[in-house]
Amino acid sequence: MSRSLSVHPSPSRRALGRHLALDLTAAIGVGVTGALITALLPTIARRGGLEPLGLSALAAAPFVANLLGAFAGRYGPRSAPQLALLRGVGAASLLLLFVLPTPPVMIAVALVFWISLSFGGPFHLRLWGSLYPARLVGRIVGVIGMGRAAAGALAAFGGGVIADRLGGPTAVAMAGAVGAVCAVAYAGMRARSAERPPVFSARESIAALRERPVLGRVALAQGFYGGGLIAAVPLYALVHVDRLDLSLADVGVIGIVSAVATTIMFPVWGAVADRFGPLVPLRVGSTLGVLCLIGYAVAPNVVLLWAMAFAFGAASASIDVGITAIVSAQTPLASRAPAMAGWNAITGARGIAAAFLMSALLQLGVVDVTSGLFVCALSSAFGVLLFARVDPNAPASVAVPRSVRARVAVPSA
């Protein structure tokens, strides 16, 4: 399938540079805010008395947001300024932790933050298709991801120090302020094409994904692989606090190591995806992810966790690049946003179930932390096998959902 994204002339280097700079600025805000939410907030909440079921709710927040993201076609942003507003509100919600630093509020503001990413994601992916040439998509995603991860590494370090001195909720709230300011950069991005993005329903978003067998098989593989990783998230905090009694600074270092690995590997995976196809990063990265789960299951001290954090950072970058690249490769511009929303909805439903399942088994005494992590590794390993079986040349229908076609005429790839 052709990966041409539009019939518009290629943008000038100056325009590419301007858009990339704006994208990077916005990505820095996402990286700073996301690093504090993912690396420190679970440990902060656990030290604040949050039970494993509450940790599961915190872990499920991004997937609840993804499930709701199926409605992004009707209620999500339809212009770059609207994207800036949505992402800014999501980050600014963390400022509530300055005045209400309680575990329930932590869960609520984390959910608002993830909803802002989920609802903005489909439009942002479509915006990339209008801003950047198809031949550069992997590298562009790699550079933006590198900037986001580098910001996350610095934020994890600084956040850990601030958390130990001023308190964890204050550190997370400060990250939210940074994210809100950086989100303004989205407003300056201008697509080459002037057509208004099509409105699409939740049903059409699922249909846009199902019409492409390759994406369906990749989603199935990611379901098992990502399901194992998601189910393990509440267990990480239990390893950090209950087994190893790590300080917030120690947890921050783990976040730094992971973010540094992600920073280094994003441009590498981007080049690999452009040269060898998006399935190579998915297959290699998912294998690394399984090894990380096994490492956490047996870790006797923080040193092994540092090694696992580096491997997990590399795996995370590969999955981000691979998914973005394969959705872009398999869909024309007109149906890219619906397909991404459908992807988010399917993975969101899986994530909610996985996040609560492991904590339920843990609280019922069916598994302990170690055996639970091995169960997670088994699920993820099955996903690795499914990634290996995906045929990128499988025939696909690329028709745009009928109601979308009726509302907009867009040249397809």
C-alpha positions in Angstrom: 0.0 0.0 0.0 1.2 3.5 -0.8 2.1 5.6 2.2 1.4 8.9 0.4 -0.5 11.1 2.8 -1.9 13.8 0.5 -1.7 15.3 -2.9 -0.4 18.6 -1.6 3.1 19.8 -2.5 5.9 18.8 -0.1 6.4 21.5 2.6 9.5 23.6 2.6 12.3 22.9 5.0 11.4 26.1 6.9 7.8 25.0 7.4 8.9 21.5 8.5 11.4 23.0 10.9 8.8 25.3 12.4 6.2 22.6 12.8 8.7 20.2 14.3 9.9 22.8 16.8 6.2 23.4 17.9 5.6 19.6 18.1 8.7 19.2 20.2 7.7 22.0 22.6 4.3 20.5 23.1 5.9 17.0 23.5 8.2 18.3 26.2 5.1 19.3 28.2 3.6 15.9 27.7 6.9 14.2 28.7 7.2 16.2 31.9 3.7 15.7 33.0 3.5 12.0 31.9 6.8 11.2 33.7 5.5 12.4 37.1 2.2 10.6 36.6 3.6 7.3 35.5 6.9 7.2 37.5 6.0 8.8 40.8 2.3 9.1 41.3 1.6 5.4 42.0 4.3 5.3 44.7 3.1 8.7 46.1 -0.4 7.3 46.3 0.7 4.0 47.8 2.6 5.9 50.5 -0.6 7.9 51.1 -2.4 4.7 51.9 -3.9 3.7 48.6 -4.8 0.0 48.5 -4.0 -2.3 45.5 -7.5 -1.8 44.1 -6.9 1.9 44.1 -3.5 1.4 42.4 -5.4 -0.6 39.8 -7.8 2.4 39.3 -4.8 4.6 38.8 -3.3 2.1 36.3 -6.6 1.8 34.5 -7.1 5.6 34.1 -5.3 5.9 30.7 -7.3 2.9 29.4 -10.6 4.3 30.6 -9.6 7.4 28.7 -8.7 5.4 25.6 -12.1 3.7 25.7 -13.9 7.0 25.9 -11.6 8.1 23.1 -13.9 6.3 20.7 -16.1 9.4 20.9 -13.2 11.7 19.8 -14.7 12.0 16.4 -17.6 13.9 17.7 -16.3 15.5 20.8 -12.5 15.8 20.2 -10.6 18.7 18.8 -11.0 19.6 15.1 -8.3 22.3 14.8 -4.9 22.9 16.2 -6.1 25.6 18.7 -8.7 23.2 20.0 -6.0 20.6 20.5 -3.9 23.1 22.4 -6.9 24.0 24.7 -7.7 20.3 25.3 -4.1 19.3 26.2 -3.7 22.5 28.3 -6.8 21.7 30.4 -5.6 18.1 30.9 -2.3 19.2 32.2 -3.7 22.1 34.3 -6.0 19.7 36.1 -3.0 18.5 38.1 -2.8 21.9 39.8 -5.6 20.6 42.0 -3.0 18.6 43.9 -1.7 21.9 45.4 -4.9 22.2 47.4 -6.4 18.6 47.5 -3.4 16.1 47.7 -5.5 13.0 48.4 -5.4 9.6 46.6 -9.0 10.0 45.2 -8.0 13.4 43.7 -4.8 11.9 42.3 -6.9 9.3 40.4 -9.3 11.9 39.2 -6.8 14.3 37.8 -4.8 11.5 36.3 -7.9 10.4 34.4 -8.5 14.0 33.1 -4.9 14.2 31.9 -5.2 10.9 30.0 -8.6 11.9 28.5 -6.9 15.0 27.1 -4.3 12.8 25.4 -6.8 10.2 24.2 -9.3 12.7 22.7 -6.5 14.6 21.1 -4.6 11.7 19.7 -6.6 10.8 16.6 -6.6 14.4 15.4 -2.9 14.8 16.2 -2.1 11.7 14.1 -4.1 13.1 11.2 -2.4 16.4 11.6 1.0 14.7 11.3 -0.2 13.2 8.0 -0.8 16.7 6.7 2.3 18.3 8.1 5.0 15.8 7.3 5.9 13.7 4.2 5.2 10.0 4.4 8.8 9.0 3.9 9.8 10.9 7.1 7.0 9.7 9.4 9.1 7.2 11.3 12.0 9.6 11.8 9.6 12.5 12.8 7.9 10.3 15.3 11.3 9.3 16.6 12.6 12.8 17.0 9.4 14.0 18.8 9.4 10.9 21.0 13.1 11.5 21.8 12.3 15.1 22.9 9.3 13.9 25.0 11.4 11.1 26.6 14.4 13.5 27.4 12.0 15.9 29.1 10.6 12.9 31.0 14.0 11.9 32.2 14.8 15.3 33.5 11.4 15.6 35.1 11.8 12.2 36.8 15.0 13.3 38.3 13.8 16.8 39.3 10.5 15.5 40.4 12.0 12.9 42.7 14.1 15.6 44.4 11.2 18.0 44.7 8.9 15.2 46.0 11.4 14.3 48.8 11.7 18.0 49.8 8.2 19.5 49.2 6.0 16.5 48.9 5.0 14.2 46.0 1.6 15.9 45.2 3.4 19.3 44.9 5.9 17.9 42.5 3.2 16.4 40.3 1.2 19.7 40.4 4.3 21.6 39.3 4.7 19.2 36.3 1.1 19.9 35.4 1.9 23.7 35.2 4.8 23.0 32.8 2.6 20.8 30.6 -0.2 23.5 30.4 2.3 26.1 29.3 3.9 23.9 26.7 0.5 22.8 25.3 0.1 26.3 23.8 2.5 25.3 21.1 -0.1 23.2 19.4 -2.0 26.3 18.5 0.7 27.4 16.1 0.6 24.3 13.9 -1.0 24.7 10.5 -1.9 21.8 8.2 -1.2 22.1 4.4 -4.6 20.8 3.6 -7.6 23.0 4.2 -10.3 20.4 4.5 -12.1 20.1 7.8 -11.6 16.8 9.6 -14.5 14.5 9.2 -16.9 13.8 12.1 -17.1 10.1 12.9 -19.0 8.0 15.5 -17.7 5.4 17.9 -19.1 2.7 15.7 -17.3 4.2 12.6 -14.1 4.3 14.5 -14.2 0.6 15.3 -15.2 -0.1 11.7 -12.3 1.9 10.3 -10.0 -0.4 12.3 -11.7 -3.7 11.5 -11.7 -3.0 7.7 -7.9 -3.4 7.8 -7.0 -7.0 8.8 -3.3 -6.2 9.5 -4.3 -3.6 12.1 -6.8 -6.1 13.6 -4.1 -8.7 14.0 -1.6 -6.2 15.4 -4.3 -5.0 17.8 -4.9 -8.6 18.9 -1.2 -9.1 19.5 -0.9 -5.8 21.4 -3.9 -6.9 23.4 -2.0 -9.8 24.9 1.3 -8.1 25.1 0.1 -4.8 26.5 -2.4 -6.6 28.7 0.4 -8.2 30.5 2.3 -4.9 31.0 -0.9 -3.2 32.2 -1.8 -5.9 34.7 1.7 -5.6 36.1 1.5 -1.8 36.8 0.0 -2.1 40.3 2.6 -4.7 41.1 5.5 -2.4 40.3 4.5 -0.1 43.2 4.2 -3.1 45.5 7.8 -4.1 44.5 9.0 -0.6 45.0 7.4 0.0 48.4 6.5 -3.4 50.0 9.4 -5.6 48.8 12.3 -3.1 48.4 11.2 -0.1 50.5 12.5 2.4 47.9 12.5 6.1 48.5 10.8 8.5 46.0 14.3 9.4 44.9 15.1 5.8 44.1 11.9 5.5 42.2 12.8 8.7 40.4 16.1 7.2 39.3 14.2 4.2 37.8 12.1 6.7 35.9 15.2 8.5 34.7 16.9 5.3 33.4 13.8 4.3 31.5 13.4 7.8 30.1 17.0 8.0 29.0 16.7 4.6 27.2 13.5 5.9 25.5 15.3 9.1 24.5 18.1 7.2 22.9 16.0 4.6 21.2 13.2 6.7 19.7 15.2 7.9 16.7 16.7 4.5 16.3 13.3 2.8 16.1 12.1 5.5 13.8 14.8 4.8 11.3 14.2 1.1 11.6 10.5 1.5 11.0 11.1 3.6 7.9 13.7 1.2 6.5 12.4 -2.2 7.5 8.7 -1.6 8.3 6.8 -1.0 11.5 6.5 -4.7 12.5 10.3 -5.0 13.3 10.1 -2.5 16.2 7.0 -4.1 17.5 8.5 -7.6 17.5 11.8 -6.7 19.0 10.4 -4.2 21.5 7.7 -6.6 22.8 10.4 -9.3 23.4 12.3 -6.8 25.6 9.1 -6.0 27.5 8.6 -9.7 28.4 12.2 -9.8 29.8 11.4 -6.7 31.9 8.4 -8.4 33.6 10.6 -11.4 34.4 13.3 -9.2 35.8 10.8 -7.4 38.1 9.4 -10.7 39.3 12.8 -11.9 40.6 14.5 -8.5 41.4 16.2 -8.7 44.8 17.4 -5.1 44.8 17.2 -1.8 42.9 20.2 -2.5 40.8 18.3 -5.1 38.7 15.4 -2.7 38.4 17.7 -0.1 36.8 18.6 -2.7 34.1 15.0 -3.6 33.6 14.1 0.1 33.4 16.6 0.7 30.6 15.2 -2.3 28.7 11.6 -1.2 29.3 12.4 2.3 28.0 13.8 0.9 24.8 10.7 -1.4 24.5 8.3 1.5 25.1 9.9 3.6 22.3 9.6 0.7 19.9 5.9 0.1 20.6 5.1 3.8 20.3 6.9 4.2 17.0 5.7 0.8 15.6 2.0 1.5 16.3 2.1 5.0 14.9 3.9 3.8 11.8 1.7 0.9 11.1 -1.6 2.9 11.5 -0.1 5.5 9.2 1.0 2.9 6.7 -2.3 1.0 6.6 -4.7 3.9 6.4 -5.4 6.8 4.0 -5.5 10.2 5.5 -9.3 10.4 5.5 -9.7 7.4 7.8 -6.6 7.8 9.9 -8.2 9.6 12.8 -11.2 7.1 13.0 -8.8 4.1 12.8 -6.7 5.6 15.7 -9.8 6.2 17.8 -10.9 2.6 17.1 -7.4 1.4 18.2 -7.6 3.4 21.4 -11.1 2.1 22.2 -10.1 -1.5 21.8 -6.9 -1.2 23.7 -8.7 0.8 26.3 -11.3 -1.9 27.0 -8.4 -4.4 27.3 -6.5 -2.1 29.6 -9.4 -1.6 32.1 -9.9 -5.3 32.4 -6.2 -6.1 32.8 -5.5 -3.4 35.4 -8.2 -4.7 37.8 -7.9 -8.4 37.1 -4.4 -8.7 38.6 -5.2 -6.7 41.7 -8.3 -8.7 42.3 -6.3 -12.0 42.1 -3.8 -10.4 44.5 -6.3 -9.4 47.1 -8.1 -12.8 46.9 -4.8 -14.5 47.6 -4.7 -16.4 44.3 -1.3 -14.9 43.4 1.4 -13.0 45.2 3.5 -10.2 43.7 6.1 -12.5 42.2 3.8 -15.1 40.7 1.5 -12.3 39.5 4.4 -10.8 37.5 5.1 -14.2 36.0 1.5 -14.5 34.9 1.8 -11.1 33.3 5.0 -12.2 31.5 3.1 -15.2 30.1 0.4 -13.1 28.6 2.9 -10.7 27.1 4.9 -13.6 25.7 1.8 -14.8 23.8 1.5 -11.3 22.4 5.1 -11.6 21.1 4.2 -14.8 19.3 1.2 -13.1 17.7 3.3 -10.1 16.5 5.6 -12.7 14.8 2.7 -14.1 12.9 1.4 -10.9 11.5 1.7 -10.7 7.7 2.1 -7.1 6.6 1.0 -7.9 3.1 -2.4 -9.3 4.0 -5.1 -7.9 1.7 -7.1 -5.0 3.2 -10.1 -3.0 2.4 -9.3 0.7 2.7 -12.7 2.0 2.2 -13.7 5.0 4.4 -16.8 4.3 6.5 -19.9 5.3 4.4 -21.0 8.1 6.7 -17.6 9.6 6.7 -17.4 9.5 2.9 -20.7 11.3 2.7 -19.4 14.2 4.8 -16.0 14.8 3.3 -14.2 14.2 0.1 -10.5 13.7 0.8 -7.8 12.2 -1.5 -6.8 8.8 -0.2 -3.3 7.5 -0.1 
